[in-house]
Amino acid sequence: MSLTVTLAVLASALLHASWNALVKTGADRLMMMGWIAAATGLVALPFLYVMPVPPADVWKILVLSFALHAGYKLFLVQGYRYGDFGQVYPLSRGLAPAIVTIVGALWLGEILPTLAFAGVGLIALGIVSLAFRRTNGAGLPNDPRALAYAFGTSLFIAAYTLNDGLGGRIAESPHIYVVWLFAGDGLIFFLIVLARRGRAFLKPQRAMAFGLAGGIMSVIAYWLVIWAMTFAPLGPVAALRETSVVFAALISGLLMKEGLGWRAVAAACVVAAGVILLKV
């Protein structure tokens, strides 16, 4: 990967960890996620007037992606309900790059050099190791439901990463794909939350302001990674983006006071080593 692509994906990682932290700290995490999704749709909406309507083959990918992104959000919200940010976030992100790399090799024929495969493995190992703690930040035993939802979230991440990477390549431009993705996804998830929370979702609240900020972060973060996937193989891009767990570890320990011990430092070093191998 070029330096420009690498920096773009790292910026995406920082933004992604930041908006996830907003979801975790929200009083009602589903409503916070709903307003983040709504904001992404609003940000994308003006661009629809200058973007062409995708052809049928791209719409098939978009429709599947709408379902995958909705499932991802619902599972992630539940994960944050039962577990720490410093546990759920890295575990939900950790398995995805390995899955994407394996499927990318088998399905898309993206056979990577041995060192690159080793780099993906190190990144996944470092990320997952951040998640396994006997107690949470409050000193209480970990809830197994947090792990279950985190694992489920990782499957949705792997699925939509592959699907969107393919969509960005098939579309006339990755920017066209991302605009229609966020517009549709934002509207669909807004309606899901409205159906579940009713009028309470529409009342003026802090979640609206924080959701707008998180939505802008989400749009920029995912736009950057879809753009990067048009210039580099899906597996390395997906793996490099998961360095967001290093940023998440810092947010978890320094801002949320969930504990930042030797495990987080060691895991961050393993992730960094994996990133270096991806660049070799």
Secondary structure per residue as TSV (DSSP state, phi and psi in degrees):
chain	resnum	aa	ss	phi	psi
A	1	M	-	360.0	144.5
A	2	S	-	-74.7	164.8
A	3	L	H	-62.2	-38.6
A	4	T	H	-62.1	-45.6
A	5	V	H	-64.8	-42.5
A	6	T	H	-60.3	-46.7
A	7	L	H	-65.2	-37.4
A	8	A	H	-63.3	-42.2
A	9	V	H	-70.8	-36.6
A	10	L	H	-64.9	-39.4
A	11	A	H	-62.6	-40.5
A	12	S	H	-60.2	-39.7
A	13	A	H	-62.9	-44.1
A	14	L	H	-64.0	-45.0
A	15	L	H	-64.1	-38.2
A	16	H	H	-65.9	-44.7
A	17	A	H	-62.2	-36.2
A	18	S	H	-67.6	-45.1
A	19	W	H	-73.3	-28.4
A	20	N	H	-65.4	-36.3
A	21	A	H	-63.0	-35.4
A	22	L	H	-62.4	-40.8
A	23	V	H	-63.5	-46.1
A	24	K	H	-61.2	-38.4
A	25	T	H	-85.7	-2.8
A	26	G	-	-70.9	146.1
A	27	A	S	-64.7	-41.9
A	28	D	S	-120.5	103.9
A	29	R	H	-68.2	-32.3
A	30	L	H	-66.7	-42.3
A	31	M	H	-67.5	-38.0
A	32	M	H	-61.2	-45.5
A	33	M	H	-63.6	-35.8
A	34	G	H	-63.3	-42.1
A	35	W	H	-73.9	-30.8
A	36	I	H	-64.2	-44.5
A	37	A	H	-63.4	-42.4
A	38	A	H	-61.6	-40.7
A	39	A	H	-64.2	-39.1
A	40	T	H	-62.9	-38.3
A	41	G	H	-66.0	-41.2
A	42	L	H	-66.1	-38.5
A	43	V	H	-64.0	-38.7
A	44	A	H	-77.6	-25.7
A	45	L	G	-54.3	-48.0
A	46	P	G	-61.0	-28.6
A	47	F	G	-74.1	-17.6
A	48	L	G	-62.6	-26.8
A	49	Y	G	-73.4	-18.2
A	50	V	T	-114.2	-2.3
A	51	M	S	-101.6	135.4
A	52	P	-	-68.6	155.0
A	53	V	-	-72.4	128.2
A	54	P	-	-62.5	151.8
A	55	P	-	-71.8	173.5
A	56	A	H	-59.8	-39.4
A	57	D	H	-66.4	-31.0
A	58	V	H	-75.7	-35.9
A	59	W	H	-63.8	-33.5
A	60	K	H	-60.1	-40.8
A	61	I	H	-69.9	-40.1
A	62	L	H	-63.0	-44.3
A	63	V	H	-61.1	-43.6
A	64	L	H	-62.4	-40.0
A	65	S	H	-65.4	-37.3
A	66	F	H	-57.3	-43.6
A	67	A	H	-67.3	-42.2
A	68	L	H	-66.9	-41.4
A	69	H	H	-67.6	-36.3
A	70	A	H	-65.6	-44.5
A	71	G	H	-61.9	-41.2
A	72	Y	H	-58.1	-47.2
A	73	K	H	-64.6	-43.7
A	74	L	H	-64.6	-41.8
A	75	F	H	-68.2	-39.6
A	76	L	H	-64.4	-43.0
A	77	V	H	-58.5	-43.8
A	78	Q	H	-66.1	-37.6
A	79	G	H	-60.6	-44.2
A	80	Y	H	-69.7	-22.2
A	81	R	H	-67.6	-36.8
A	82	Y	H	-105.5	-10.4
A	83	G	S	-139.1	167.9
A	84	D	-	-69.2	152.2
A	85	F	H	-58.7	-42.5
A	86	G	H	-68.7	-12.7
A	87	Q	H	-101.7	-51.0
A	88	V	H	-68.6	-44.0
A	89	Y	H	-60.5	-52.6
A	90	P	H	-65.1	-36.0
A	91	L	H	-69.3	-40.4
A	92	S	H	-66.6	-30.4
A	93	R	H	-87.9	-22.6
A	94	G	H	-67.5	-40.1
A	95	L	S	-81.8	-22.4
A	96	A	H	-59.2	-47.8
A	97	P	H	-62.9	-35.5
A	98	A	H	-66.0	-42.5
A	99	I	H	-63.3	-44.3
A	100	V	H	-62.8	-42.2
A	101	T	H	-64.3	-44.3
A	102	I	H	-64.8	-47.6
A	103	V	H	-66.2	-38.8
A	104	G	H	-60.6	-37.2
A	105	A	H	-71.8	-41.1
A	106	L	H	-79.3	-36.5
A	107	W	H	-95.4	-42.8
A	108	L	S	-101.9	-3.4
A	109	G	-	72.0	23.5
A	110	E	-	-87.8	80.8
A	111	I	-	-82.7	117.8
A	112	L	-	-95.3	157.3
A	113	P	-	-59.5	157.1
A	114	T	H	-57.2	-42.8
A	115	L	H	-63.3	-35.9
A	116	A	H	-66.1	-41.9
A	117	F	H	-61.4	-41.3
A	118	A	H	-63.3	-38.2
A	119	G	H	-63.1	-43.6
A	120	V	H	-61.2	-41.6
A	121	G	H	-62.9	-41.8
A	122	L	H	-64.8	-41.9
A	123	I	H	-62.1	-45.7
A	124	A	H	-62.3	-42.2
A	125	L	H	-63.0	-45.5
A	126	G	H	-63.9	-39.9
A	127	I	H	-67.8	-48.8
A	128	V	H	-64.3	-34.9
A	129	S	H	-63.8	-23.1
A	130	L	T	-68.1	-22.3
A	131	A	T	-87.2	-25.7
A	132	F	-	-90.8	96.4
A	133	R	-	-130.9	145.4
A	134	R	S	-72.3	-31.3
A	135	T	B	-126.6	160.5
A	136	N	-	-91.2	-173.2
A	137	G	T	-62.7	-23.3
A	138	A	T	-88.5	2.1
A	139	G	S	83.3	8.5
A	140	L	-	-95.4	155.3
A	141	P	B	-59.0	143.4
A	142	N	-	-64.8	141.6
A	143	D	-	-84.9	122.1
A	144	P	H	-60.3	-22.8
A	145	R	H	-65.1	-30.4
A	146	A	H	-63.2	-42.6
A	147	L	H	-66.3	-40.6
A	148	A	H	-62.5	-46.3
A	149	Y	H	-68.6	-34.1
A	150	A	H	-65.3	-42.9
A	151	F	H	-62.2	-43.5
A	152	G	H	-61.3	-40.4
A	153	T	H	-60.8	-40.1
A	154	S	H	-63.4	-34.5
A	155	L	H	-67.3	-41.2
A	156	F	H	-64.2	-39.6
A	157	I	H	-61.7	-46.9
A	158	A	H	-61.0	-41.8
A	159	A	H	-66.4	-46.7
A	160	Y	H	-75.1	-25.2
A	161	T	H	-64.3	-47.1
A	162	L	H	-64.1	-44.4
A	163	N	H	-64.0	-45.3
A	164	D	H	-72.9	-33.7
A	165	G	H	-62.1	-40.4
A	166	L	H	-68.3	-40.9
A	167	G	H	-62.7	-40.4
A	168	G	H	-64.2	-28.0
A	169	R	H	-82.3	-37.8
A	170	I	H	-75.5	-35.8
A	171	A	S	-61.9	158.1
A	172	E	S	-56.7	-35.0
A	173	S	-	-149.8	143.2
A	174	P	H	-61.9	-27.1
A	175	H	H	-67.6	-37.9
A	176	I	H	-62.3	-44.8
A	177	Y	H	-62.4	-45.6
A	178	V	H	-65.9	-40.0
A	179	V	H	-61.3	-48.7
A	180	W	H	-68.3	-33.2
A	181	L	H	-62.1	-50.4
A	182	F	H	-71.4	-34.7
A	183	A	H	-63.3	-48.2
A	184	G	H	-69.5	-44.2
A	185	D	H	-63.8	-42.0
A	186	G	H	-61.0	-44.8
A	187	L	H	-66.2	-44.7
A	188	I	H	-63.5	-46.3
A	189	F	H	-72.6	-31.7
A	190	F	H	-57.8	-44.9
A	191	L	H	-68.0	-34.5
A	192	I	H	-62.4	-47.2
A	193	V	H	-68.4	-38.5
A	194	L	H	-60.9	-40.0
A	195	A	H	-66.1	-32.6
A	196	R	H	-88.3	-30.0
A	197	R	H	-108.1	-15.3
A	198	G	G	66.6	-147.4
A	199	R	G	-63.9	-24.7
A	200	A	G	-60.2	-28.4
A	201	F	G	-68.2	-28.1
A	202	L	G	-93.0	-6.4
A	203	K	S	-71.0	143.7
A	204	P	-	-55.8	132.1
A	205	Q	-	-161.0	164.7
A	206	R	H	-61.9	-30.5
A	207	A	H	-59.4	-27.9
A	208	M	H	-65.7	-48.2
A	209	A	H	-66.8	-47.6
A	210	F	H	-66.4	-34.5
A	211	G	H	-64.8	-38.0
A	212	L	H	-62.2	-45.5
A	213	A	H	-62.7	-45.5
A	214	G	H	-64.7	-36.0
A	215	G	H	-65.2	-41.1
A	216	I	H	-63.4	-43.0
A	217	M	H	-59.2	-44.0
A	218	S	H	-63.4	-43.6
A	219	V	H	-61.9	-49.2
A	220	I	H	-63.3	-42.8
A	221	A	H	-61.5	-47.8
A	222	Y	H	-75.7	-32.0
A	223	W	H	-60.2	-43.7
A	224	L	H	-61.8	-42.2
A	225	V	H	-74.7	-34.5
A	226	I	H	-65.6	-41.0
A	227	W	H	-60.5	-43.2
A	228	A	H	-63.4	-35.2
A	229	M	H	-68.8	-14.2
A	230	T	T	-83.8	-10.0
A	231	F	T	-118.1	-9.2
A	232	A	S	-144.4	157.7
A	233	P	-	-58.2	149.0
A	234	L	H	-60.7	-43.2
A	235	G	H	-59.3	-54.9
A	236	P	H	-60.4	-39.1
A	237	V	H	-64.1	-45.5
A	238	A	H	-62.2	-39.5
A	239	A	H	-68.4	-44.8
A	240	L	H	-63.6	-36.2
A	241	R	H	-63.9	-27.3
A	242	E	T	-74.6	-0.3
A	243	T	T	-65.2	-4.7
A	244	S	H	-57.4	-23.0
A	245	V	H	-68.4	-26.3
A	246	V	H	-66.6	-44.8
A	247	F	H	-63.8	-39.4
A	248	A	H	-64.1	-37.4
A	249	A	H	-62.2	-39.9
A	250	L	H	-66.9	-43.3
A	251	I	I	-63.4	-43.0
A	252	S	I	-61.0	-45.4
A	253	G	I	-81.0	-42.0
A	254	L	I	-88.0	-34.6
A	255	L	I	-101.5	-41.0
A	256	M	S	-93.1	-8.6
A	257	K	-	57.8	39.4
A	258	E	S	-88.7	-5.0
A	259	G	-	104.4	121.4
A	260	L	-	-125.6	89.8
A	261	G	-	-102.8	-161.6
A	262	W	H	-63.2	-30.5
A	263	R	H	-62.8	-42.8
A	264	A	H	-66.4	-40.4
A	265	V	H	-64.8	-45.7
A	266	A	H	-63.7	-42.1
A	267	A	H	-63.4	-40.2
A	268	A	H	-62.7	-38.2
A	269	C	H	-65.9	-39.8
A	270	V	H	-64.6	-41.9
A	271	V	H	-62.1	-43.0
A	272	A	H	-62.0	-39.3
A	273	A	H	-63.4	-39.9
A	274	G	H	-63.7	-39.2
A	275	V	H	-62.5	-41.2
A	276	I	H	-61.9	-40.6
A	277	L	H	-65.7	-32.3
A	278	L	H	-65.4	-26.7
A	279	K	H	-88.1	-13.1
A	280	V	-	-70.8	360.0
